[in-house]
Structure formats: C-alpha cells, structure tokens
Amino acid sequence: MKISYKPTSVEVRKKRKAEYLSKYPIEIQLEALTESAMGNKSKLTELVKGLSVIRESLPFSEEED
C-alpha cells in the first residue's frame, strides 16, 4: 500500500506565512516598501526574490480528479 501526503491549501498558506515572517519580519518589509517608494528599489527587489524562493519551496498540491 502506498501512502502519500498532500498538504491542504490552508496548511500551505500557514507554512508560507510563518516562513515569510520568520525571514522577513514586518519591519523589514515596510522598510523595503518605503525605500522603494522613495526611489531605491534594491531592498524591494531582494524581498520579492526571497518571497519567491519561499513560495517555490512550499508549492500547493495539484488536485487529483
């Protein structure tokens, strides 16, 4: 018998949120957004890259028919 585990969308969202906040606390996110609004996009670019890495590492399961 083969058993496979596929996390629900809710579980994936919770894990992603925890990772986002762990690696990029709200203060860091706000700083990146503020500096971007003032013309310095470098911190926002790094933030977006980091969030993308987390998103790729915790994908949603494909639904089976």
C-alpha positions in Angstrom: 0.0 0.0 0.0 1.3 3.4 -0.9 0.5 6.4 1.3 1.1 9.9 0.1 0.5 13.2 2.0 -0.6 16.3 0.2 -0.9 19.4 2.4 -4.1 21.4 2.0 -4.1 24.9 0.7 -4.8 26.2 4.2 -1.7 24.3 5.5 0.5 25.6 2.7 -0.6 29.2 3.3 0.1 28.9 7.1 3.5 27.5 6.4 4.3 30.2 3.9 3.2 32.9 6.2 5.3 31.6 9.0 8.4 31.4 6.7 7.7 34.9 5.3 7.5 36.4 8.8 10.5 34.4 10.0 12.8 35.5 7.3 11.3 38.9 6.6 9.7 40.5 9.6 7.1 43.2 9.1 9.7 45.9 9.9 11.9 44.7 7.1 9.0 44.5 4.6 7.9 48.1 5.5 11.5 49.3 5.1 11.7 47.8 1.6 8.4 49.2 0.6 9.2 52.7 2.0 12.6 52.8 0.3 11.0 51.7 -3.0 8.5 54.5 -2.8 11.4 56.9 -2.3 13.2 55.5 -5.4 15.5 52.9 -4.0 14.2 49.6 -5.4 17.1 47.4 -4.2 15.6 46.2 -0.9 12.2 45.5 -2.5 13.9 43.5 -5.3 15.6 41.4 -2.7 12.4 41.0 -0.7 10.5 39.8 -3.7 13.2 37.3 -4.7 13.2 35.9 -1.1 9.5 35.6 -1.0 9.5 33.8 -4.4 12.1 31.3 -3.1 9.8 30.5 -0.2 6.8 30.3 -2.5 8.6 27.8 -4.7 9.8 25.7 -1.7 6.2 25.4 -0.4 4.0 24.7 -3.5 0.4 24.0 -3.5 -0.6 20.4 -4.2 -2.0 19.5 -7.5 -5.6 18.5 -7.2 -6.5 15.0 -8.4 -9.7 14.2 -10.2 
